[in-house]
């Protein structure tokens, strides 16, 4: 994972065990429409002191609302071209039609009148480009890496399908069947089943209640939703929902001119998702999967915050997760190495646009130790609440989080992918620098405060797997 690999949500832990789906706008501080390249350049060349990404980030917005982000990076001959569409499972607010954000990850490769599927593939080969896409709760990303000398063709290909995707009802039904097959394959994993059950239990109203794949009944019915699919595309595949991220041997003037040429006629839409607010949880919730074919498993899922690059909570939780659950932590040494009661233990808060979960997962050797393992995890958390942490440990963890990430963004695709992540969250690429500047500010008191704020029994959903029925576990 090219982002901060040390952040681990429950789904990310599960992805270590099973293959996850990856086949195939909140207000932002953007410059005003028609901002000049000169104005963009002033922002882009601001001091790089304390910035996790030392390269300047140039940002420009077209009159139709399309956000264009350019990062010049010395990579002779190559360029990464990412399109971030800020629509994901979060935006699937209507009953009976979940899974469509992920569906369009597939459908967008079906072609247009100008570039049908085979012609699109041939064009990619002609520029030595590779292309793919992936979907999450909060966005869909389309990405390609290719020859910078053919950047104009890359713009043409991507703008054409964003503006002119065309598919028949037969094509739609075929792809809907493929999505059902992918769901069935993923759902064969007990860990995937548990994650779906946990989400459905942890959330009452918010659309994080369902996974990116959607509810199974909706996927079964998807072949009957051709007309709705056209409506979904018309709503979200609009310039105000999209950002282009171009990283490589380019200039902002070059990228902005191409964006104006190929995307300037893209018509702005008017649809805004009305995502329901999740009510406060008032008591511990539990969900259990009876399955004796895999090792016993426990997942503790606490309600956590939304991403915010100007507040300390998320950086403090990132630091806390490393202090508590890294393979150098006292808890890991005790449970995994010394007592050998668990195969692994890990945890963290996944970044999200709305409040989500801080998840802790452990795979056990013996189901009889489930209560003991839970108690040891809670004890480690409570120790931070009462005693804080060692200052040297805190300093080392903050340094590792920052500079481990800095070392990973060393090529155009890694930089573009990382910027896409923060654009997903805020619409603003500079969020990457603002967030990582916060790590230096995390104190022992901040760690105590986030423990007191988020690690409460009333906000906990416990998910377990064992051969017992629900009455035989926690």
Secondary structure, 3 states (H helix, E strand, C coil): CCCCCCCCCHHHHHHCCCCCCCCCCCCCCCCCCCCCHHHHHHHHCCCCCCCCCCCCCEEEECCCCCEEEEEECCCCCEEEEEEEECCCHHHCCCCCCCCHHHHHHHHCCCECCCCEHHHHHHHHHHCCCEEEEEECCCCEEEEEEEEHHHHHHHHHHHHHHHHHCCCCHHHHHHHHHHHHHHHHHHHCCHHHHHHHHHHHHHCCCCHHHCCCCCCHHHHHHHHHCHHHHHHHHHHHCCHHHEEEEEEECCCHHHHHHHHHHHHCCCCCCCCCCCCCCCCCCCCCEEEEEECCCCCCEEEEEEECCCCCCCCCHHHHHHHHHHHHHCCCCHHHHHHHHHCCCEEEEEEEECCCCCCCEEEEEEEECCHHHHHHHHHHHHHHHHHHHHHCCCHHHHHHHHHHHHHHHHHHCCCHHHHHHHHHHHHHHHCCCCHHHHHHHHHCCCCHHHHHHHHHHHCCHHHEEEEEEECCCHHHCC
